[in-house]
């Protein structure tokens, strides 16, 4: 028995047809790799968990949290694959929260997610170490912008580590406010970034 996509906020299969939709919306996918970008499936969660563990170590989200976020907003949980291999992913929620308010409890994003909210918040954007600086993150940002527009969000939000700010700026995000202590990482600067969707 299949899972009803509407329960996962994924929508009909026609809602997300892949890169051609991004290009039709004049958002180019910029990548040195040939990528397949689309909504994550339940079967993808284990690969996503392994990639997040590789990137974040012990601070990464656990399998249960990732599954919960995927169930919360499947349309905003995208993977990038190259030759069938997971090389990156992005997860998001729709909310009306005013940052820099944030809580680290595991159900925080699910408790704040609301279809019809005006902001799409990027919870996490990750790219496999060997695939960085090849346009994977930029392509995922273009894809999530498309999802935001389809859900009538007015703005995209993300909290960026200082060294990643140029990536977000290249995608049209602007710095809003510094968020010191956003995560317990000594000597790491964090910045709230926003991008207005037209």
N, C-alpha and C positions, 0 to 999 in steps of 0.2 A: 504494500500500500504506500503510495507517494505522500509527501507532505504538501498540504495546501499552501501555495506560495503567499496567498493573501495574509495568512497567519504570521508570516515572517516579514511583512512589509516589503516584499520583493516586487510584487506587482506581476502583471502578466508577462510572458516571455517577450512580447513585442515592446515592453517598456524599455528594455535594455538590449539593443542589438549589436553592441560592440563598437569598435573604432569608427565605423562608418557614421554612426550617429554623432560622435564627437566632431568629426570633420564636417558633417552637414550643419552643425551648430557653429561652425567657423572656429572651433577650438582644435588646433593641430596637436597631434601627439608627436612629441619630440623625443626620439629615441635612436640610439645607435644600434639597438637590438630590435629584432622583430618580436613584438609583444602581442600576447593575447590578454586583453583586459576585460574583466567581467565580474559579476557578483560572485562572491564566494559561495561554495556549497558546504553542506555539513561535512562532506568527505574532505574538504580542504582544511578544516580546522586543525587537524593534527600537524600538517605541514606548516601552517601559520604559527602554531604553538612552538614548533621546533625553530622556525626562523626568528620569532620574537625572543626565544631563549638565547639564541646565538647573538642577537643584537643587544639585548638588555640584561642578560645573565639572570641572576637571582631576582632582579627587580622587575622582570617581565611579567605580564599577565599570565595567570594559570589557564589551563584548558577549560575549566568550568566558566571562568570570567569571559574568555573569548567566545565560548559557545553562547553565553547569555547575551553578549553584545551582538552577535550575529542574529540571534532570534529577535532581538529588540529592533534592529533596523538592517535587514539583509540587503536592501537596495543601496545602502551606504557603506557596505563592507565589501571592498573590491580587491581582487587579486590581479597580479601581473605575472604571466608565465612566459617563458622563453623555451621553445622546444619541449613543452610539457612540464618544465621544471619551474617551481615557484621561485620568483626572483624578487618579489616585493608585494606589499599589500598596504591598504589604507582602510581605516575604520572610522566611522563617524556617527553622530547623532544629531537630531534636530532639537533645538532648545531655545528658550528665551532667557537663559541665565545671564547675569551680569558678572563677567569676570573682572577682577581677579579672584572672586569667590570660587573655592574649589574644595572638595573633600576627597580623601583618599580611600574611602570605604568602597568595597568591590561593587556594590549596586548603585553607586552614585550616578553613572551615566543613564542607566535604565530608569532611575527614579526621576530624572530630569527630561528624558526624551519625550517629545510630543509632536506628532504629525501635525503639520500646519504652522509650526513655529517659524519665526523669521530668520533664525540663524542655523547654519549647519556647522557644527563644531567637529574638527578633526581630532579624534582621540589619539590616533597613532598612525604614523607613516613610517614604514620600514623597508629597507632594501638590503638584499644579501650583500655582504662585504665585497665579493668578487664582481658584482654587477653595478657598483656605484659609479657615478660620473658618466653614465651612458644614457641618461634621459629617462630612467625608470621612474624616479620620483616625480619628475616634471610631467610625465605621462599620467601618473596616478592623480596628480593634482588637477590636470586637465579633465580627467574622467570624473573626479568628485565634484568639480565645478559644474559639470553637466548634470550630475545627480541633483545638486543643489538647485539648479534652475528648474529641473523637472518637478521638484517638490516646492517650487515657488519661494525658496529661501531668498532673502535680500542680501545676506552677508555670509561669507565663510570666515571661520575663526580657527586659529591654531595657536598653541603655545610652543614656541620654538626655542631650542637651545641656541645660544649665541652664534656658534659656528655654522648653523644651518640657515640663519636669517637670509643670506643672499639667495638661497634656493627659493624661499617664499617670495622675496622681493621680485625675483625674475618672473614669478607666476602672477604678479600683480598685487601681492599683499603689501600692506604698509604696517610699520610698527605702531602700536597703540600705547602700551604701558609696560614697563619692566615689571617682572614678577619674581623678585628674589625669593628663594626658598620654595618655589613651586613644587619641586621634588627634592628629596634629601640627598642632593649630590653636591658635595663641597666644591667650591670654586667654579660652579657652573652658573652662567647667566641665562635667564629665561626671559622671553619677550612675548607678549600677546600680540599676534599678527591678525589683521583683518583684510578681507578682500570684498569689495562691493560687487554684487552680481547685478548686471543690467538686465 
